[in-house]
Amino acid sequence: MPKKYVHTKRGNTMRYSVSDLQKAVDAVQSKQLSIRKASETFAVPKSTIADRITGNMLYLLLTGDHQH
């Protein structure tokens, strides 16, 4: 008899709040912190902060905010 496949959840889930992300972005844009320091301080991935600052549209897909 073959083994039963058990589906496990894969991928990363957000382990930070939207307010932490916004605080990190604000700190970087106001030049109070570097992206790296903001990432460490607010526990938000560096790439997420950078994407939000550069206008990468990936965060729109994740948050469901589809305004053009």
Rosetta constraint file for C-alpha pairs under 8 A:
AtomPair CA 15 CA 44 HARMONIC 7.87 0.50
AtomPair CA 16 CA 20 HARMONIC 6.41 0.50
AtomPair CA 16 CA 21 HARMONIC 7.23 0.50
AtomPair CA 16 CA 42 HARMONIC 7.93 0.50
AtomPair CA 16 CA 43 HARMONIC 6.53 0.50
AtomPair CA 16 CA 44 HARMONIC 6.14 0.50
AtomPair CA 17 CA 21 HARMONIC 6.48 0.50
AtomPair CA 18 CA 22 HARMONIC 6.21 0.50
AtomPair CA 19 CA 23 HARMONIC 6.09 0.50
AtomPair CA 20 CA 24 HARMONIC 6.13 0.50
AtomPair CA 20 CA 42 HARMONIC 5.76 0.50
AtomPair CA 20 CA 43 HARMONIC 7.79 0.50
AtomPair CA 20 CA 44 HARMONIC 7.30 0.50
AtomPair CA 21 CA 25 HARMONIC 6.19 0.50
AtomPair CA 21 CA 42 HARMONIC 7.26 0.50
AtomPair CA 21 CA 44 HARMONIC 6.29 0.50
AtomPair CA 21 CA 49 HARMONIC 6.99 0.50
AtomPair CA 22 CA 26 HARMONIC 6.05 0.50
AtomPair CA 23 CA 27 HARMONIC 6.10 0.50
AtomPair CA 23 CA 42 HARMONIC 7.68 0.50
AtomPair CA 24 CA 28 HARMONIC 6.30 0.50
AtomPair CA 24 CA 35 HARMONIC 7.90 0.50
AtomPair CA 24 CA 38 HARMONIC 5.24 0.50
AtomPair CA 24 CA 39 HARMONIC 7.00 0.50
AtomPair CA 24 CA 41 HARMONIC 7.97 0.50
AtomPair CA 24 CA 42 HARMONIC 6.23 0.50
AtomPair CA 24 CA 44 HARMONIC 7.63 0.50
AtomPair CA 24 CA 49 HARMONIC 6.98 0.50
AtomPair CA 25 CA 29 HARMONIC 6.06 0.50
AtomPair CA 25 CA 38 HARMONIC 7.84 0.50
AtomPair CA 25 CA 49 HARMONIC 5.98 0.50
AtomPair CA 25 CA 52 HARMONIC 7.30 0.50
AtomPair CA 25 CA 53 HARMONIC 6.71 0.50
AtomPair CA 26 CA 30 HARMONIC 6.03 0.50
AtomPair CA 27 CA 31 HARMONIC 6.19 0.50
AtomPair CA 27 CA 32 HARMONIC 5.20 0.50
AtomPair CA 27 CA 33 HARMONIC 5.57 0.50
AtomPair CA 27 CA 34 HARMONIC 8.00 0.50
AtomPair CA 27 CA 38 HARMONIC 7.01 0.50
AtomPair CA 28 CA 32 HARMONIC 5.99 0.50
AtomPair CA 28 CA 33 HARMONIC 5.08 0.50
AtomPair CA 28 CA 34 HARMONIC 5.64 0.50
AtomPair CA 28 CA 35 HARMONIC 6.02 0.50
AtomPair CA 28 CA 38 HARMONIC 6.89 0.50
AtomPair CA 29 CA 53 HARMONIC 7.68 0.50
AtomPair CA 33 CA 37 HARMONIC 5.82 0.50
AtomPair CA 33 CA 38 HARMONIC 5.73 0.50
AtomPair CA 34 CA 38 HARMONIC 6.01 0.50
AtomPair CA 35 CA 39 HARMONIC 6.00 0.50
AtomPair CA 35 CA 46 HARMONIC 6.14 0.50
AtomPair CA 35 CA 49 HARMONIC 6.81 0.50
AtomPair CA 35 CA 50 HARMONIC 7.03 0.50
AtomPair CA 36 CA 40 HARMONIC 6.41 0.50
AtomPair CA 36 CA 46 HARMONIC 6.14 0.50
AtomPair CA 37 CA 41 HARMONIC 5.99 0.50
AtomPair CA 38 CA 42 HARMONIC 5.87 0.50
AtomPair CA 38 CA 43 HARMONIC 7.80 0.50
AtomPair CA 38 CA 44 HARMONIC 7.66 0.50
AtomPair CA 38 CA 46 HARMONIC 7.95 0.50
AtomPair CA 39 CA 43 HARMONIC 5.37 0.50
AtomPair CA 39 CA 44 HARMONIC 4.88 0.50
AtomPair CA 39 CA 45 HARMONIC 5.64 0.50
AtomPair CA 39 CA 46 HARMONIC 5.32 0.50
AtomPair CA 39 CA 49 HARMONIC 7.43 0.50
AtomPair CA 40 CA 44 HARMONIC 7.13 0.50
AtomPair CA 44 CA 48 HARMONIC 6.98 0.50
AtomPair CA 44 CA 49 HARMONIC 7.12 0.50
AtomPair CA 45 CA 49 HARMONIC 6.58 0.50
AtomPair CA 46 CA 50 HARMONIC 6.14 0.50
AtomPair CA 47 CA 51 HARMONIC 5.89 0.50
AtomPair CA 48 CA 52 HARMONIC 6.18 0.50
AtomPair CA 48 CA 59 HARMONIC 7.83 0.50
AtomPair CA 49 CA 53 HARMONIC 6.25 0.50
AtomPair CA 50 CA 54 HARMONIC 6.05 0.50
AtomPair CA 51 CA 55 HARMONIC 5.95 0.50
AtomPair CA 51 CA 56 HARMONIC 4.83 0.50
AtomPair CA 51 CA 57 HARMONIC 7.74 0.50
AtomPair CA 51 CA 58 HARMONIC 7.64 0.50
AtomPair CA 51 CA 59 HARMONIC 7.61 0.50
AtomPair CA 52 CA 56 HARMONIC 6.06 0.50
AtomPair CA 52 CA 57 HARMONIC 7.98 0.50
AtomPair CA 52 CA 59 HARMONIC 7.01 0.50
AtomPair CA 57 CA 61 HARMONIC 7.02 0.50
AtomPair CA 58 CA 62 HARMONIC 6.61 0.50
AtomPair CA 59 CA 63 HARMONIC 6.04 0.50
AtomPair CA 60 CA 64 HARMONIC 5.68 0.50
AtomPair CA 60 CA 65 HARMONIC 5.14 0.50
AtomPair CA 60 CA 66 HARMONIC 6.10 0.50
AtomPair CA 61 CA 65 HARMONIC 6.93 0.50
AtomPair CA 61 CA 66 HARMONIC 7.26 0.50
